[in-house]
Structures are given as structure tokens and as C-alpha cells.
Amino acid sequence: MPRLSPTAGNFAALAIAAASLFTQTTFAADSTPPTRVRATILATHGNTIDVADKAGNKATVTLPAEVTVTEVAPIEPSAIQAGSYIGTAAVKQPDGTLRALEVHVFPDAMRGTGDGHRPYDLGPNSSMTNGTVEQAGAMTGAQGRTLSVKYKDGEQRIVVPPEVPIVTFAPGRRDELTAGAHVVLFVRADAQGALTAQRVLVGKDGLVPPM
């Protein structure tokens, strides 16, 4: 997270991250995806929020008038059916299947969002798969439920253990961005390192967005 108040132990890593984001912003402009930041809101000040990540690093982020706010809310596992369009962060198992870390069920209006399979940043060797559920097996005790998820370039078999969080999205409101709310911010930095959010995911009723 650029523009943080870092501890001594992670100062160098944060400096590198800031430099990397500055380079991307300067030379790639809007073609470069924004940086994803998982954080908790500490305070609000008009069009800015103070946030902290899990490591305690702090930053101030500007919320422009046009920022998109999306609410993340829990949903029942039964919402995952054949034909559902989902996204899931997962890690590969020895048998080649993927074990889900979380599943988000997209509403129909968001069908097709991020279609594909790619590396992700939710842990070592994690990936993100967005696609259509071709088959959704029944939940089978500790082994979980196996999904066959098809996307434009292929297909993945994904096991969803019973304890994995399952959520969905709905339009959110700026007034949900209050102290204590858990958020995923998609931010860009300007030449001075100041952060501006382009999009915000906020957990409903204190939920921590699992993605």
C-alpha cells in the first residue's frame, strides 16, 4: 500500500510497492489495472478515508464523486447451481483439482465479469477462476462440494469445503463506508503517491470481504 505509515520492518517492501505503482501509473495510465488493497476503515473525512491493512499499515485514500461502491453479503450455498456465474479464489490440490478459499456468486447483471482463470493474491499459489458452473455436485461432508466451472479458454474442477465463505454482490452506498467497515479498495497513485479509489467493495454488517 503506497502512502502508508509503515513499521521499520516493512519499510523497504512498501517503498518498492510504491515505486512499482508509481511506474505503472506514469507509463501505463488507465491501461494498468488498479492495485487491490484489503483494509479496515479507521475514520472518514468528507471525501477521504483513513484505512489500515492486516499488518497495521495505514493510508489515506480519496473517494471521488464517481467512485463505485459494491456491497458484499453472505449467501446460502444453495445459490450455487448449474448455470450460476461465479468467481472463486482457490489453491491447487495434489490431484489437480482446486480447493476454494472463497466463492462469490455474481448476480445476473454481472454475468461474464472477469471470465477466465488467472493467478491471484489471496495466498501462495492461489488463483482466481470466473466462469459458469456446468455441474454442481452435492455437499459431501468434510470433502465439500465439487464444481465444474467453465470459462472462455477452459474448465476447472473446484472443491468447495463446507466452511468456505460464499458471498454475492449488490449495489452499495457511500454511507456504508464508515469507521469499522471492512473493504477491498481498487486504488491508483498519482505522481506524489496520493491514493484515489476507483472502486470499493464493502462488507455488509461487518462482513470481511473474503476475496
C-alpha positions in Angstrom: 0.0 0.0 0.0 1.7 3.3 -1.0 1.4 6.3 1.2 1.4 4.2 4.4 2.8 4.8 7.8 5.0 1.7 7.8 6.7 -0.1 10.6 10.5 -0.3 10.3 10.4 -4.0 9.3 8.4 -3.5 6.2 9.5 0.0 5.1 11.7 -1.3 2.2 8.9 -3.5 0.9 6.4 -0.7 1.0 8.8 1.6 -0.8 9.2 -0.9 -3.6 5.5 -1.3 -3.8 5.0 2.5 -4.0 7.7 2.8 -6.7 6.1 0.0 -8.7 2.7 1.5 -8.6 4.1 5.0 -9.5 5.8 3.5 -12.5 2.7 1.7 -13.6 0.6 4.8 -13.2 3.0 7.0 -15.0 3.8 4.9 -18.0 0.7 2.7 -18.4 -2.0 5.2 -17.4 -5.5 3.8 -17.4 -4.5 0.6 -19.2 -2.9 -0.8 -16.0 -5.3 -2.4 -13.5 -5.6 -0.6 -10.2 -3.9 -2.1 -7.1 -6.2 -4.1 -4.8 -5.9 -3.2 -1.1 -7.7 -5.1 1.6 -8.3 -2.9 4.7 -10.4 -1.7 7.5 -11.7 1.9 7.6 -10.4 3.8 10.6 -12.0 7.2 10.0 -13.8 9.2 7.4 -13.1 12.9 6.5 -15.5 14.1 3.8 -14.2 12.7 0.5 -11.3 10.8 2.1 -11.0 7.7 4.4 -8.2 6.5 6.7 -7.6 2.8 6.4 -5.3 0.1 7.8 -4.4 -3.3 6.4 -3.9 -6.5 8.4 -0.3 -5.7 9.1 -1.3 -2.3 10.7 0.0 -0.2 7.8 -2.1 3.0 7.4 -3.0 5.1 4.4 -5.4 7.9 3.4 -7.5 7.3 0.3 -9.6 9.8 -1.7 -13.1 8.8 -2.7 -14.0 10.7 -5.9 -17.7 11.6 -6.5 -17.9 8.9 -9.2 -16.4 6.0 -7.1 -18.3 2.8 -7.4 -19.4 1.1 -4.1 -20.4 -2.5 -4.1 -21.8 -4.4 -1.1 -20.5 -7.9 -0.3 -23.1 -10.0 1.5 -23.3 -13.7 2.6 -25.4 -16.1 0.6 -26.6 -19.7 1.1 -24.6 -22.4 -0.6 -27.8 -23.5 -2.4 -27.4 -20.3 -4.5 -24.6 -22.2 -6.4 -26.5 -24.1 -9.1 -25.7 -25.3 -12.6 -25.7 -22.2 -14.8 -24.6 -19.9 -11.9 -21.9 -17.4 -12.9 -19.3 -17.4 -10.1 -15.8 -16.4 -9.1 -13.6 -18.4 -6.8 -10.2 -17.9 -5.3 -8.6 -21.3 -4.8 -5.3 -23.3 -4.4 -4.3 -26.4 -6.4 -4.5 -29.8 -4.7 -2.2 -32.8 -5.4 -4.9 -34.4 -7.7 -5.0 -31.3 -9.9 -8.4 -30.0 -8.6 -8.7 -26.6 -7.0 -9.7 -26.1 -3.4 -11.8 -23.0 -2.9 -10.8 -20.3 -0.4 -14.0 -18.4 -1.1 -16.8 -18.3 -3.7 -18.7 -15.2 -4.9 -21.9 -15.7 -6.8 -22.4 -12.9 -9.4 -25.9 -11.5 -9.9 -27.2 -11.9 -13.5 -26.3 -8.3 -14.3 -22.6 -9.1 -13.6 -22.6 -12.3 -15.7 -19.3 -12.5 -17.7 -17.3 -10.3 -15.3 -13.6 -11.3 -15.4 -14.2 -14.5 -17.3 -11.2 -16.8 -17.2 -8.5 -18.4 -14.9 -5.5 -16.4 -13.6 -3.1 -16.1 -10.7 -4.4 -14.3 -7.6 -3.0 -12.7 -4.5 -5.0 -14.4 -1.7 -2.1 -16.6 -0.7 0.8 -18.7 -2.1 -0.1 -20.4 -5.4 -3.7 -19.0 -5.3 -5.7 -18.5 -8.4 -9.0 -16.8 -9.4 -11.5 -18.6 -11.7 -14.5 -16.7 -13.0 -16.9 -18.8 -15.1 -20.2 -20.6 -15.4 -21.0 -23.6 -13.2 -21.5 -26.6 -15.6 -22.1 -29.1 -12.8 -22.6 -28.6 -9.1 -22.3 -31.7 -7.0 -24.0 -32.2 -3.6 -22.2 -31.2 -0.4 -20.5 -34.3 0.9 -19.3 -33.8 4.5 -15.7 -32.8 5.0 -14.8 -33.3 1.3 -17.1 -30.5 0.3 -18.9 -29.9 -3.0 -17.2 -30.3 -6.4 -18.0 -27.7 -9.1 -17.2 -27.9 -12.7 -16.6 -24.3 -13.8 -16.3 -23.4 -17.5 -14.8 -20.2 -18.9 -13.9 -19.0 -22.4 -10.5 -20.8 -22.6 -11.1 -23.9 -20.5 -12.6 -25.5 -17.4 -11.6 -26.2 -13.8 -12.8 -28.7 -11.2 -13.2 -26.9 -7.9 -13.8 -28.4 -4.5 -15.7 -26.1 -2.1 -15.3 -27.2 1.6 -18.3 -26.6 3.9 -16.5 -23.8 5.8 -15.6 -21.7 2.8 -17.4 -18.3 2.8 -19.9 -17.8 0.0 -21.0 -14.3 -0.9 -22.7 -12.2 -3.5 -22.7 -8.6 -4.7 -25.3 -5.8 -4.6 -25.1 -2.1 -5.3 -23.6 -0.3 -2.3 -23.8 3.2 -0.8 -21.2 5.7 0.2 -22.7 5.9 3.6 -21.7 2.3 4.2 -18.0 3.4 4.2 -17.8 4.2 7.9 -15.3 3.5 10.6 -15.0 -0.2 11.3 -16.2 -1.3 7.8 -14.1 -3.9 6.1 -13.3 -3.0 2.5 -11.4 -4.0 -0.6 -10.2 -0.9 -2.4 -9.0 -0.7 -6.0 -6.7 2.3 -6.0 -4.3 4.3 -8.2 -1.5 6.6 -7.1 -0.6 9.9 -8.6 2.9 11.3 -9.1 3.1 12.3 -5.5 1.9 8.9 -4.2 -1.6 10.1 -3.2 -4.1 7.3 -3.5 -7.5 7.5 -5.2 -10.1 4.7 -5.1 -11.8 3.8 -8.4 -13.9 1.1 -6.8 -14.7 -0.2 -3.3 -16.1 -3.5 -2.1 -17.6 -3.2 1.4 -18.7 -6.0 3.7 -22.4 -5.9 4.8 -23.0 -5.6 8.5 -19.3 -6.0 9.4 -18.6 -8.9 7.0 -14.9 -9.1 5.9 -15.0 -9.5 2.1 -13.3 -12.9 1.6 -11.9 -12.3 -1.9 
